[in-house]
Amino acid sequence: MFILLHQLSLPVMFATVLGFCLVVTWIVIGLVRFAIARGGYAPDETLPIRESIVGVCATIFGLMVAFSAAGLWADSLAARSAVQQEADAVENVLVLSSGLPADLQTSVRDGLKAYVAQVVSGDWPAMANGERIESPVFDRSGNILINAIGLVSRQNGTNAQPAAYQPLVNQLLAVRHARLLRLSASNTGMSWAQWIAIWVISTVTVTAIAICNNHVPRMQILATHIFVVVVTAAYFVILAHDRPFMGQISVQPAAFLAVSTN
């Protein structure tokens, strides 16, 4: 979700989130003033709403942000680990293939280089665009890898000795396993439930701030806008890290590019 926001530059993303939060805040301020006036209260009358409510709401918001951020950091680490494992396994296959007969060695190395090229040119843009793991675009690299596994597996008892092909098969399967982990990590991120919960809590908090300070308009505007800056920073950090393979600080295919140059 929010794919368009993820693809913005960081300054533009921050400005967009800030603008949205300011619009919501002014809507809240207008509704609060209208509702209080309709309720029969004087504009300068202190309302029977304790400021402790603001503290409770802000604390819950902070806990929700911390809970969500912890999951995002874990997802990012898992994505980076999967990419590195996949690249390492590909490099191991290229090294082990040197013990194969010349024709088989050429086929395996060409297949792995084609796989790396497809991952960089096909998989990465698709992950950056938020494609689901079931998308046909990922089948291209998957088919190349499956063909390589089948090619080596068929050598049992023919051209290659078990000591040569078994470690190769194991590393190819390791590539496939790490690939699945990478694709799964590309679809991680905050769920609709988390986004709705954080938005509701932040909106309720700014509403409580507006109500508690309604009798002093300047303080009402100042307090709500201070909270808006805090909320914007929290949303910005979450959005910037929500998808491991999206945005300016996303996971890059540097490990695969290093393999392709060897």
Residue pairs with C-beta under 8 A, 6 or more apart in sequence:
1 189
1 190
1 192
1 195
2 239
2 242
3 129
3 130
3 246
5 13
5 16
5 17
5 239
6 130
6 239
6 242
6 243
6 246
6 247
7 128
7 246
7 247
8 16
8 247
9 248
10 236
10 240
10 247
10 248
10 249
13 236
13 239
13 240
13 247
14 232
14 236
17 232
17 235
17 236
17 239
18 228
18 229
18 232
21 228
21 231
21 232
21 235
22 225
22 228
24 203
24 206
25 206
25 224
25 225
25 228
28 203
28 206
28 207
28 210
28 224
29 210
29 220
29 221
29 224
32 207
32 210
32 211
32 214
33 43
33 214
36 43
36 47
36 211
36 214
37 43
41 47
43 214
43 215
44 215
44 216
45 215
46 215
47 211
47 212
47 214
47 215
49 208
49 211
49 212
50 212
51 212
53 208
53 212
54 205
54 208
54 209
54 212
57 201
57 204
57 205
57 208
58 205
58 227
60 201
61 198
61 201
61 202
61 205
61 231
61 234
64 194
64 197
64 198
64 201
65 198
65 234
65 238
68 190
68 194
68 198
68 238
69 237
69 238
69 241
71 190
72 189
72 190
72 238
72 241
72 242
73 241
75 185
75 188
75 189
75 244
76 241
76 244
76 251
78 181
78 185
78 188
78 244
79 182
79 185
79 186
79 188
79 244
79 245
79 251
80 244
80 251
81 181
82 178
82 181
82 182
82 185
83 178
83 182
83 251
83 253
83 255
83 256
84 255
85 174
85 178
85 181
86 175
86 178
86 179
86 181
86 182
86 255
86 256
87 255
87 256
87 258
87 259
88 255
89 171
89 172
89 174
89 175
89 178
90 112
90 115
90 116
90 175
90 256
90 259
91 259
91 262
92 171
92 174
93 108
93 112
93 148
93 168
93 171
93 172
93 175
94 109
94 112
94 259
94 262
96 164
96 167
96 168
96 171
97 104
97 105
97 108
97 109
97 112
97 168
98 105
99 164
100 108
100 155
100 159
100 160
100 164
100 165
100 168
101 159
101 160
104 151
104 152
104 155
104 159
104 160
107 151
108 148
108 151
108 152
108 168
111 144
111 147
111 148
111 151
112 148
113 260
114 144
115 141
115 144
115 145
115 148
115 175
116 256
116 259
116 260
117 260
118 140
118 141
118 144
119 141
119 179
119 253
119 256
120 253
120 256
120 257
120 260
122 137
122 138
122 140
122 141
123 137
123 138
123 141
123 182
123 183
124 245
124 253
126 135
126 137
126 138
127 183
127 186
127 245
127 246
128 245
128 246
128 250
130 243
130 246
131 137
131 138
131 186
132 187
133 183
133 184
133 186
133 187
138 183
141 179
142 179
145 172
145 175
145 176
145 179
146 176
148 172
149 169
149 172
149 173
149 176
152 160
152 165
152 168
152 169
152 172
153 165
153 169
155 165
156 162
156 165
185 244
185 245
186 243
186 244
186 245
188 243
188 244
189 242
189 243
190 238
190 242
198 235
198 238
202 231
205 227
206 224
206 227
206 228
206 231
209 220
209 223
209 224
209 227
210 220
210 223
210 224
212 223
213 219
213 220
213 223
213 224
214 220
240 247
240 248
240 249
241 249
243 250
244 250
244 251
245 251
